[in-house]
């Protein structure tokens, strides 16, 4: 997936920025060919930008918006609309793309989503989260606790995969992936804002998804 030759002869900062661009380019051409998926990513990106703003106002609300709107729309696009067969554009099978994916592939996402869905249930069974937090006094407090736990899960999920990449790809690629994830909302808005209009014109797949 990564063009290492493109990184030769560059300064450390230029090389790092180029790593982010490579990850963004591969992410687009391999996993965002469908205009429906792109449009859902646009909605997701806008919701994540809202979540970023809410981090400074109400972190629990940021967690709820980020997961219930941002992640649901984003992963729905991948699961239901993105082609999973042989990729004619990139001459790659779905199995190959899943095996080389730098971030969370479908198997890793399934685990992450299972943990996400289990958290509200755990808080219903143990409002104190096994004695680690003050038990919720009502629905509003429970919702607040769920939002904070979802926010913590996002941080842990990002940190876990970043550190994992340190060992399997190197520190620079791990940090580049983390930056890429944090920049995704801005990048997705920039490249997918036209996707709903293309979809309304009947264009199901992005012709610019060529290597």
Backbone bond lengths (Angstrom), bond angles and torsions (degrees), N, CA, C in turn:
res aa  C-N    CA-C-N  psi(-1)  N-CA   C-N-CA  omega(-1)  CA-C   N-CA-C  phi
1 X - - - 1.455 - - 1.530 111.35 -
2 X 1.305 118.78 -32.08 1.450 121.42 -170.07 1.515 111.31 -101.63
3 X 1.317 116.22 131.06 1.446 122.17 179.04 1.521 108.92 -88.11
4 X 1.336 115.88 90.83 1.459 119.97 -176.89 1.523 111.47 -68.44
5 X 1.344 117.61 -27.03 1.461 119.83 179.59 1.520 111.62 -64.32
6 X 1.335 115.78 -28.63 1.464 119.73 -179.20 1.518 111.61 -69.77
7 X 1.336 117.32 -14.13 1.460 121.08 -176.14 1.526 112.72 -94.86
8 X 1.342 115.97 -9.75 1.460 119.44 -177.61 1.521 111.13 -68.58
9 X 1.317 116.72 141.37 1.461 121.47 174.67 1.511 114.90 76.89
10 X 1.306 118.65 12.16 1.460 121.46 -179.11 1.528 109.99 -105.72
11 X 1.332 116.14 156.91 1.458 120.15 173.69 1.520 108.56 -69.20
12 X 1.339 115.48 166.98 1.465 119.32 -179.53 1.522 111.97 -57.67
13 X 1.347 116.86 -43.08 1.463 119.60 -179.98 1.520 111.30 -68.47
14 X 1.317 117.16 -42.33 1.462 120.43 178.22 1.523 110.47 -62.55
15 X 1.326 115.98 -40.36 1.455 120.61 178.92 1.523 111.09 -64.75
16 X 1.332 116.14 -40.59 1.466 120.44 179.84 1.526 110.71 -65.06
17 X 1.328 116.93 -45.16 1.466 121.24 178.63 1.521 110.26 -62.79
18 X 1.327 116.40 -38.92 1.467 120.20 179.12 1.526 111.07 -65.51
19 X 1.334 117.11 -35.65 1.463 120.32 175.84 1.528 110.31 -60.76
20 X 1.316 117.17 -43.71 1.466 120.67 178.55 1.518 110.09 -61.63
21 X 1.330 117.21 -43.27 1.461 121.04 -179.50 1.521 111.77 -64.93
22 X 1.337 116.61 -38.27 1.461 120.44 176.99 1.521 110.38 -62.50
23 X 1.343 116.55 -45.20 1.468 120.68 178.72 1.526 111.16 -62.37
24 X 1.331 117.31 -40.77 1.456 121.13 178.92 1.524 111.11 -65.79
25 X 1.325 116.19 -42.66 1.462 120.37 -178.77 1.527 111.05 -66.20
26 X 1.334 116.59 -43.90 1.465 120.02 178.98 1.523 111.07 -65.68
27 X 1.314 116.51 -39.12 1.459 120.81 179.13 1.521 110.39 -61.10
28 X 1.317 116.60 -41.65 1.465 120.41 -179.51 1.524 111.17 -68.47
29 X 1.303 117.62 -52.11 1.460 119.54 -171.42 1.527 112.75 -73.23
30 X 1.326 117.41 -28.97 1.458 120.21 179.47 1.527 113.67 -86.34
31 X 1.334 117.09 -35.15 1.467 119.49 -166.56 1.525 115.53 -124.52
32 X 1.334 118.54 2.16 1.461 119.46 -177.21 1.521 110.71 -137.80
33 X 1.313 115.62 55.62 1.455 120.47 -179.41 1.527 112.43 -88.67
34 X 1.328 116.63 -26.96 1.466 121.43 -177.11 1.525 110.46 -82.75
35 X 1.338 116.16 132.20 1.458 120.27 179.99 1.532 112.18 -65.60
36 X 1.333 117.56 -29.31 1.467 119.53 176.78 1.522 109.03 -66.07
37 X 1.314 115.98 -45.92 1.468 120.62 177.25 1.519 110.86 -60.29
38 X 1.320 117.39 -42.85 1.463 120.76 178.34 1.526 111.14 -62.02
39 X 1.333 116.46 -41.56 1.467 120.19 -179.73 1.522 111.20 -65.68
40 X 1.326 115.92 -39.83 1.467 119.70 176.30 1.523 110.61 -66.05
41 X 1.319 116.95 -34.58 1.465 120.35 176.02 1.527 111.09 -67.56
42 X 1.316 116.72 -31.40 1.465 119.69 175.83 1.526 110.06 -64.60
43 X 1.335 116.35 -46.37 1.468 120.41 176.51 1.527 110.02 -60.18
44 X 1.327 115.01 -45.02 1.465 120.26 179.10 1.523 110.94 -59.46
45 X 1.320 116.70 -45.13 1.468 120.94 -177.85 1.524 111.24 -61.91
46 X 1.327 116.57 -42.72 1.472 120.34 179.47 1.525 109.98 -63.47
47 X 1.334 116.47 -40.87 1.470 119.60 179.36 1.524 111.06 -66.68
48 X 1.329 117.05 -36.21 1.465 119.49 177.82 1.525 111.33 -68.64
49 X 1.322 117.09 -35.41 1.463 119.20 175.74 1.526 110.21 -63.67
50 X 1.335 116.08 -38.71 1.465 120.23 174.73 1.526 109.93 -63.36
51 X 1.342 116.27 -41.88 1.462 120.10 178.97 1.526 110.87 -62.81
52 X 1.333 117.04 -38.57 1.462 119.99 176.87 1.529 110.63 -58.43
53 X 1.337 115.77 -43.65 1.465 120.00 179.50 1.530 111.01 -65.80
54 X 1.346 115.85 -38.87 1.460 120.11 -178.58 1.528 112.48 -68.15
55 X 1.315 117.11 -21.72 1.465 119.86 178.00 1.519 111.71 -55.98
56 X 1.331 115.95 -31.72 1.465 120.55 -177.76 1.532 111.97 -89.30
57 X 1.324 116.64 -7.86 1.465 120.93 -176.81 1.524 111.12 -115.03
58 X 1.329 116.24 -53.90 1.457 122.00 -178.47 1.526 108.62 -147.03
59 X 1.335 117.55 92.09 1.464 120.76 -176.27 1.526 114.38 -55.86
60 X 1.335 117.37 -36.67 1.459 119.74 -179.75 1.527 110.62 -62.58
61 X 1.321 116.72 -41.12 1.467 120.63 177.92 1.520 110.55 -64.75
62 X 1.337 116.63 -35.40 1.462 120.62 176.96 1.520 110.47 -60.81
63 X 1.326 116.33 -42.58 1.459 120.37 178.69 1.513 112.25 -63.53
64 X 1.317 117.03 -40.59 1.465 121.22 -179.14 1.522 110.85 -68.70
65 X 1.326 117.06 -46.83 1.470 120.29 178.99 1.526 110.70 -63.60
66 X 1.331 116.17 -44.08 1.453 119.86 -178.05 1.514 113.19 -61.28
67 X 1.335 116.52 -40.91 1.463 119.18 -178.24 1.526 113.05 -85.46
68 X 1.335 117.45 -49.48 1.464 119.55 -174.25 1.522 112.80 -70.33
69 X 1.319 117.51 -33.66 1.469 120.14 179.67 1.526 110.50 -102.72
70 X 1.338 116.07 -56.36 1.454 120.12 -175.20 1.513 113.92 -61.27
71 X 1.320 117.43 -53.90 1.458 120.51 -176.31 1.521 112.50 -74.39
72 X 1.323 117.96 -36.65 1.463 119.99 -179.46 1.527 110.96 -64.13
73 X 1.329 117.39 -47.33 1.469 119.58 179.37 1.527 110.62 -66.55
74 X 1.314 117.09 -40.74 1.469 121.31 -177.63 1.525 111.02 -64.12
75 X 1.318 116.78 -50.42 1.457 118.99 -176.53 1.530 111.89 -74.96
76 X 1.324 118.00 -27.57 1.464 120.07 174.68 1.518 110.84 -61.66
77 X 1.336 115.67 -39.02 1.459 119.52 177.93 1.511 112.03 -61.52
78 X 1.326 116.59 -41.72 1.460 120.60 179.78 1.524 111.60 -69.97
79 X 1.314 116.83 -43.99 1.463 121.47 -172.90 1.522 111.88 -72.99
80 X 1.336 117.77 -43.33 1.458 120.39 -170.44 1.530 115.19 -100.15
81 X 1.319 118.39 -21.78 1.462 118.57 -170.98 1.527 115.11 -122.63
82 X 1.317 117.91 -27.17 1.459 118.72 -177.75 1.529 109.89 -75.57
83 X 1.343 118.48 133.81 1.469 121.16 -179.97 1.525 111.43 -58.43
84 X 1.330 116.29 137.63 1.460 120.76 -179.40 1.533 111.76 -115.21
85 X 1.328 117.07 2.29 1.458 119.25 179.08 1.515 111.35 -87.52
86 X 1.333 115.34 -154.90 1.459 120.02 -179.98 1.520 109.62 -68.35
87 X 1.325 116.15 131.08 1.460 122.83 -177.87 1.530 109.06 -89.42
88 X 1.340 115.76 101.33 1.461 120.45 -178.66 1.523 111.50 -67.31
89 X 1.322 117.37 -33.61 1.459 121.33 -177.04 1.525 111.09 -63.74
90 X 1.340 115.41 -44.92 1.461 120.46 -176.74 1.522 113.83 -103.94
91 X 1.347 116.23 3.41 1.470 121.63 -179.45 1.527 110.59 51.83
92 X 1.326 115.52 54.22 1.470 120.29 -176.86 1.530 109.65 -144.11
93 X 1.319 115.50 142.35 1.456 119.95 174.88 1.527 109.69 -79.87
94 X 1.321 116.46 160.15 1.459 120.47 177.15 1.522 110.19 -63.58
95 X 1.328 116.45 -36.71 1.462 120.11 179.25 1.527 111.04 -62.46
96 X 1.333 116.15 -40.18 1.460 119.98 179.03 1.524 110.62 -65.00
97 X 1.331 116.95 -45.69 1.465 120.36 -179.09 1.526 111.29 -63.38
98 X 1.329 116.42 -38.69 1.461 119.85 178.46 1.535 111.17 -65.85
99 X 1.341 116.36 -35.24 1.459 120.02 -176.99 1.522 112.70 -73.80
100 X 1.333 118.22 -25.81 1.464 120.71 -177.05 1.525 112.66 -104.74
101 X 1.331 117.49 -0.59 1.457 120.26 -177.18 1.528 110.20 -60.18
102 X 1.318 116.04 129.16 1.453 120.93 -176.30 1.527 110.89 -71.91
103 X 1.315 116.80 -41.17 1.456 120.52 -177.02 1.516 112.67 -90.11
104 X 1.319 115.92 -136.34 1.457 121.86 -178.51 1.527 109.94 -87.57
105 X 1.344 116.74 111.73 1.456 119.48 172.66 1.526 108.62 -79.72
106 X 1.331 116.78 -176.74 1.464 119.63 -173.05 1.529 111.84 -63.22
107 X 1.327 117.32 -35.58 1.465 119.28 179.23 1.525 111.09 -67.07
108 X 1.319 116.22 -44.19 1.468 119.81 179.05 1.529 110.34 -66.87
109 X 1.344 115.95 -38.31 1.462 119.37 178.26 1.519 111.16 -62.81
110 X 1.328 116.77 -38.90 1.466 120.54 -179.79 1.527 110.49 -60.46
111 X 1.333 116.55 -40.65 1.463 120.46 177.95 1.522 110.40 -65.39
112 X 1.340 115.61 -45.56 1.464 120.23 -179.59 1.522 111.40 -61.84
113 X 1.328 116.82 -42.54 1.464 120.97 179.92 1.526 110.74 -66.49
114 X 1.323 117.03 -37.86 1.468 120.37 178.07 1.522 110.88 -62.16
115 X 1.329 116.79 -41.83 1.468 120.73 177.23 1.522 109.72 -64.41
116 X 1.342 116.54 -43.86 1.472 121.59 179.53 1.528 110.96 -57.66
117 X 1.333 116.90 -47.09 1.467 120.76 -177.92 1.524 112.33 -69.44
118 X 1.316 116.15 -26.63 1.469 119.17 -177.47 1.530 112.44 -77.30
119 X 1.316 117.55 -22.70 1.464 119.90 -173.17 1.532 113.44 -63.73
120 X 1.341 120.39 -45.71 1.470 118.27 176.78 1.525 112.68 -60.73
121 X 1.340 115.89 -35.99 1.466 119.99 179.32 1.527 110.30 -66.42
122 X 1.334 116.04 -42.96 1.460 120.01 179.07 1.529 110.64 -60.06
123 X 1.344 116.31 -41.01 1.464 119.68 179.67 1.523 112.50 -69.89
124 X 1.317 117.35 -24.72 1.461 119.74 174.14 1.533 110.40 -72.97
125 X 1.324 115.77 -40.35 1.461 121.14 -179.59 1.521 110.87 -73.57
126 X 1.350 115.83 -41.74 1.460 121.21 -179.05 1.527 108.98 -132.30
127 X 1.346 117.53 85.99 1.467 120.91 -177.88 1.530 113.93 -56.33
128 X 1.330 117.06 -22.86 1.466 119.95 178.87 1.531 111.77 -90.34
129 X 1.328 116.49 3.83 1.463 122.73 -175.49 1.521 109.58 48.63
130 X 1.331 113.08 56.80 1.465 122.46 177.68 1.526 112.61 60.47
131 X 1.348 114.65 37.72 1.450 120.71 175.08 1.518 115.26 85.14
132 X 1.332 117.88 6.80 1.459 120.66 -176.58 1.523 113.36 -89.21
133 X 1.345 117.51 -22.13 1.461 120.49 -178.86 1.523 109.33 -133.57
134 X 1.338 115.56 166.50 1.462 120.74 175.76 1.528 109.36 -73.46
135 X 1.324 118.66 126.77 1.468 120.84 -177.70 1.523 112.04 -57.27
136 X 1.316 116.50 142.66 1.466 121.97 178.90 1.523 110.16 -67.17
137 X 1.342 115.68 140.49 1.460 120.94 -178.67 1.520 112.05 -90.31
138 X 1.325 117.65 -12.81 1.450 121.21 -178.26 1.516 110.24 -171.47
139 X 1.333 115.94 -172.20 1.465 121.23 -177.44 1.521 111.87 -61.41
140 X 1.331 116.27 -40.80 1.466 119.23 -178.65 1.530 110.97 -63.70
141 X 1.322 116.70 -44.21 1.467 120.26 178.66 1.529 110.90 -65.76
142 X 1.345 116.56 -39.55 1.468 120.51 179.01 1.527 110.59 -63.07
143 X 1.339 116.50 -43.18 1.460 120.97 178.05 1.523 110.72 -62.49
144 X 1.324 115.78 -39.82 1.460 120.96 177.71 1.525 110.72 -62.07
145 X 1.338 116.32 -44.03 1.461 120.30 179.37 1.533 111.39 -64.89
146 X 1.334 116.14 -39.51 1.468 119.95 177.46 1.527 110.66 -61.34
147 X 1.324 116.03 -44.55 1.463 119.95 179.34 1.515 112.59 -60.16
148 X 1.332 116.09 -42.36 1.466 119.68 179.29 1.533 111.55 -67.43
149 X 1.327 116.37 -38.02 1.456 119.10 178.53 1.521 111.45 -67.98
150 X 1.329 116.70 -38.30 1.469 119.75 176.57 1.524 110.86 -65.32
151 X 1.320 116.06 -37.76 1.462 119.89 177.25 1.535 109.90 -64.62
152 X 1.321 115.97 -43.18 1.467 119.99 177.82 1.521 110.97 -62.54
153 X 1.332 116.99 -38.25 1.458 120.64 178.51 1.525 110.86 -62.69
154 X 1.331 116.80 -40.40 1.462 120.66 178.31 1.524 110.84 -61.27
155 X 1.332 116.08 -43.70 1.467 120.60 179.91 1.528 110.55 -65.25
156 X 1.326 116.40 -45.42 1.462 120.94 -179.48 1.527 110.35 -64.95
157 X 1.341 116.88 -42.51 1.461 120.79 179.37 1.517 112.05 -61.16
158 X 1.325 116.11 -42.41 1.466 120.59 178.12 1.528 110.62 -66.16
159 X 1.331 116.19 -45.97 1.463 120.55 -177.97 1.529 111.41 -66.48
160 X 1.328 117.31 -40.49 1.463 120.99 -177.57 1.520 111.26 -62.36
161 X 1.346 116.80 -48.84 1.466 119.18 -178.78 1.529 110.79 -68.76
162 X 1.323 117.76 -34.04 1.462 120.72 178.41 1.524 110.66 -62.15
163 X 1.330 116.35 -48.24 1.469 120.73 179.39 1.523 110.35 -65.82
164 X 1.331 116.66 -38.16 1.464 120.52 177.20 1.526 110.43 -59.10
165 X 1.331 116.24 -42.17 1.458 120.48 178.90 1.525 112.18 -67.01
166 X 1.326 116.89 -27.62 1.466 119.59 175.75 1.530 110.27 -54.69
167 X 1.329 116.38 -39.78 1.459 121.34 -174.92 1.527 112.22 -84.05
168 X 1.337 117.92 -32.83 1.467 118.67 -174.43 1.525 113.42 -100.07
169 X 1.356 117.35 -19.89 1.467 119.60 -179.50 1.525 113.62 -128.10
170 X 1.332 116.93 -16.82 1.454 120.85 -177.87 1.518 111.37 110.90
171 X 1.322 115.91 156.29 1.466 121.37 -176.47 1.520 112.34 -61.14
172 X 1.328 116.97 -43.03 1.466 120.00 -176.99 1.519 111.86 -61.80
173 X 1.342 116.71 -43.38 1.466 119.15 179.43 1.520 111.32 -68.93
174 X 1.328 117.91 -35.44 1.458 120.34 176.94 1.512 111.72 -62.76
175 X 1.333 116.60 -46.29 1.460 120.72 178.83 1.525 111.37 -67.49
176 X 1.338 116.09 -36.36 1.469 119.67 178.25 1.526 110.38 -63.67
177 X 1.339 116.65 -40.49 1.457 119.67 178.56 1.528 110.72 -64.92
178 X 1.336 117.52 -42.96 1.461 121.10 178.81 1.527 110.59 -59.90
179 X 1.335 116.58 -44.60 1.468 120.20 177.98 1.511 110.90 -64.30
180 X 1.333 116.11 -39.73 1.463 119.97 178.28 1.530 111.22 -59.57
181 X 1.332 117.06 -43.81 1.465 121.61 179.34 1.527 110.50 -62.41
182 X 1.320 117.47 -44.80 1.467 121.13 -178.83 1.526 111.55 -67.97
183 X 1.326 117.17 -28.89 1.467 121.36 -179.81 1.526 112.43 -88.84
184 X 1.331 117.45 -10.13 1.466 120.98 -176.67 1.533 113.99 -52.00
185 X 1.338 119.58 -44.22 1.472 118.05 179.72 1.530 112.81 -57.33
186 X 1.320 117.32 -43.58 1.460 121.01 179.14 1.529 110.71 -67.02
187 X 1.335 115.67 -44.75 1.459 120.93 -178.63 1.525 111.38 -65.60
188 X 1.329 116.76 -41.93 1.458 120.24 -179.45 1.519 112.70 -64.11
189 X 1.327 116.75 -39.97 1.461 119.55 176.40 1.520 109.95 -62.63
190 X 1.328 116.59 -42.21 1.464 121.20 -177.35 1.519 112.76 -64.09
191 X 1.344 117.84 -37.98 1.464 119.03 -174.49 1.529 114.17 -101.62
192 X 1.346 118.01 -14.27 1.461 119.35 -175.88 1.533 114.18 -115.09
193 X 1.319 118.52 6.34 1.464 118.53 -176.98 1.528 112.02 -66.73
194 X 1.321 117.83 -22.09 1.460 120.83 178.39 1.536 112.64 -88.55
195 X 1.322 117.15 -10.20 1.465 120.54 -174.26 1.525 114.16 -59.45
196 X 1.345 119.92 -42.62 1.472 118.37 178.18 1.532 112.72 -60.51
197 X 1.319 117.02 -35.52 1.459 120.34 179.33 1.528 110.66 -69.86
198 X 1.335 116.49 -39.33 1.457 120.32 176.73 1.526 110.45 -64.72
199 X 1.326 116.20 -38.30 1.462 120.87 178.78 1.521 110.65 -65.16
200 X 1.319 117.30 -39.92 1.471 120.64 178.40 1.525 111.97 -66.38
201 X 1.330 116.61 -23.39 1.468 120.60 176.03 1.523 111.50 -83.63
202 X 1.330 116.23 0.60 1.448 120.71 177.82 1.510 115.02 91.74
203 X 1.316 117.50 11.24 1.466 121.54 -179.21 1.527 109.13 -88.57
204 X 1.311 115.87 100.72 1.469 121.28 -176.15 1.528 111.96 -73.04
205 X 1.345 116.42 -38.14 1.457 120.04 -177.49 1.521 111.55 -122.53
206 X 1.317 114.37 149.22 1.459 121.89 -176.32 1.531 109.74 -78.51
207 X 1.332 118.16 115.57 1.479 119.87 179.29 1.525 112.83 -69.41
208 X 1.337 116.84 -13.94 1.465 120.95 -179.69 1.522 111.88 -88.75
209 X 1.329 117.83 7.60 1.459 121.41 178.98 1.521 110.93 -81.36
210 X 1.305 116.77 25.54 1.458 120.82 178.77 1.509 110.02 -85.10
211 X 1.350 117.84 149.88 1.462 120.58 -179.62 1.513 110.97 -60.46
